[in-house]
Amino acid sequence: MKKIALLSFLLAGLAWSQLTIETTTTSDGFLGQGAFESTSKTMIQGEMKRDESQLRFTGSIMKHMNKKGMDIQITRLDREVIWSYNDQDKKYTELTFAEMKSQMEKGMQGQGYPGMETDPETSKSDDGEYEWQDPVIEVKELGREAISGVDCKHHVITVTTVGKHKATGILDTLLLKSDIWHSKEYGQALEIQKTFNQRLMESMGVGRETDMGLAQLAKMYGEQMAGYADELKKLDGFPMKTVFRMSSTQNAMAKGESDESVEEEESSEQSVTDLRKGLGGMFGKKVAQMAKSKVQKEKAQSGPKTILSTTSLVTAIEVGEIQPALFEVPTGYKIDKK
């Protein structure tokens, strides 16, 4: 009986080492710029990882930058190399861990990037416009809910920071709020991800696991993000859904409006008039009314301004064999040495 139990444990461990996670993400972008939708699939097998992603910009401007095909990145800890390619091309790029480490050191050293050494005195000298109080962190459990067919606990983490605008003395509030649905059923999946990422960071000489996607936020809101990350680590289980929102009041900005704001407002009204005259007729009048309505709506908006809003949902987790060929560059692809 003991031998059977041990064999079952070993087989379970072997299966869990071969993990596939599918995720969808939507975001309004940073300060309303770069809104996107994406789907991704991550496959981990031992010392190998494959990331497949398709990203589509949804904003009125950047949506014209959408490209065809799927972007694929293969990370090999055993070979200390990262291969990247798009499945619409027949070429790929190769980046060694040593090259990536060098790029990180040149581009991120001294810029507040998590895991990279920085000069505390240099960080203190960049005071910004506000004098911030210590963040107040609160965690609440809001019950249970099924996400993608998986029973999850729902927690909300809020990080509230009050800051005094140095020039005017007016108070503003920075709010970071994250709703997280996490499941103990797939807790081992989280450990596999963390272990792989930790080994990747160590291979490049970086002292701690880092979420590259939050690097810029960590640079700008380091204290808030650090507190958020600490509370996130305490949650037990795999995050099946995360709704992350960051916002800030604009009291100092509103109080500090000058004649330039009035001139800009008058300019907007004049633009509406010019638009109506230029188009002419009923069509021109209708378009002008729509434009004027938009101007008035923007003027009437109050309350916190959204800095970032992102929703990530795990649609599927599979444990089982992954074809070894998926962790190699396809046959016939040529290296792009640009």
Buried (B, 14 or more C-beta within 10 A) or exposed (E): EEEEEEEEEEEEEEEBBBBBBBBEBBBBBBEEEBBBBBBBBBBBBBBBBBBBBBBBBBBEEBEEEEEEEBBBBBBBBEEBBBBBBBBEEEEBEBBEBEBBBEEBBEEBEEBBBBBBEBEEEEBEEEEEEBEBEEBEBEBEEEEEEEBBEBEBBBBBBBBBBBBBBEEEEBBBBBBBBBBBBBBBBBEBBBEBBEEBBBEBBEBBEBEEBBBEEBBBBBBBBBEBBEBBBEBBEEBEBBBBBBBBBBBBBBBBBEEEEEEEEEEEBEEBBEBBEEBBEEBEEEEBEEBBEEBBEEBEEEEEEEEBBBBBBBBBBBBEBBBEEBEEEBBBBEEEBEEEEE
